[in-house]
Amino acid sequence: MLESNRELNLSCTVEEVNLILSALGNLPFIQVHELIAKLQTQATAQLLPAKDNKGGTPVNGGARTAAANGAPGPEAINGSMKPDPVNH
């Protein structure tokens, strides 16, 4: 028997997460708002550079963020559920 409250770790691209959020946006808000918030929180935490505790210096030495590498930044998963305006 599967545990219904067991946490799963899934791996998706930013584009796939935006597609999931877009699909969830077509469902009744009361059914999906907590899941949307959870996805946005986790995605934003991964897309923003990690900060140290002393002044906001990136822990990774200023490594390129997802947005600098051509991926949409957290604004693509900010709840608007609008597709990223990047031309492909």
N, C-alpha and C positions, 0 to 999 in steps of 0.2 A: 504494500500500500504506500502511495506517495504522500510525503508530508506537504500539506498545502501551504504552510508558513515558512518553509525552508527557503533561505536566500540562495539565489543563483548568480553567478558572475557570467555575463555575456560579453562578447567582444563584437563591436559594430563600428563601422566608419561613421564620421560625422554625417555624411549624406544619408546613411541608413537610419541613424537616430532621428534625423529630421523627417524622414519618411514615416517612421513609427509615430512621431509626434503629430504629424499631419493626419495620419489615419485616426489616431486617438481623438483629434480635434473634431472628427465627424460623429463621435459618440456623445451621449448625454453627459454633460459636465459633472453631474453628481456621481457618475460611475467612474470617471477617469481623472478627476482633478488631482487626487493624491498621487497617482502613478505618474502623471505629467510632472508634478513638482519634484518627485523623487528622481526621475530621469534627468531633469534640468539641473538639479543640484549636483548629481554625480558627474554629469558631462561638463558642467562649468568648472568644477574642481579639477578636472583633468586637463582642461584647455587653458586655464590660467596658470602662469608660471608660479612655482612654489616660492613662498616668501620666507626669509629667516625671521627670527624673533626680535631682531634689533633695529629694524628700520626699513624693511621692505625690499632688501636686496635679494634678487633671485638666487635661490640656493643652488641652482644648476649652473651658476657662473654666467648667466645671461644667454643660455642656449636659446636657439630659435623656438618660438612658440608655434603651436599648430597653425595659427593664422599667418605667421611669417613664412611657413612652409607651403602656403597656398591653400590651406584648409580654412573653412569658415571658422570664425571665432565664436565666442560664447553668445554673441548677438544673434547667431543663427538658431540658438536654442533658448531664447529668452522668453518663450511663452507666446510669441506672436504667431508661431506656427506658419510663418510665411516662408516660401522657398528662398534660399540664398540667392541674391541677385547676381552672383558671379556668372559670367558668360562662359559656356563650355564650348 
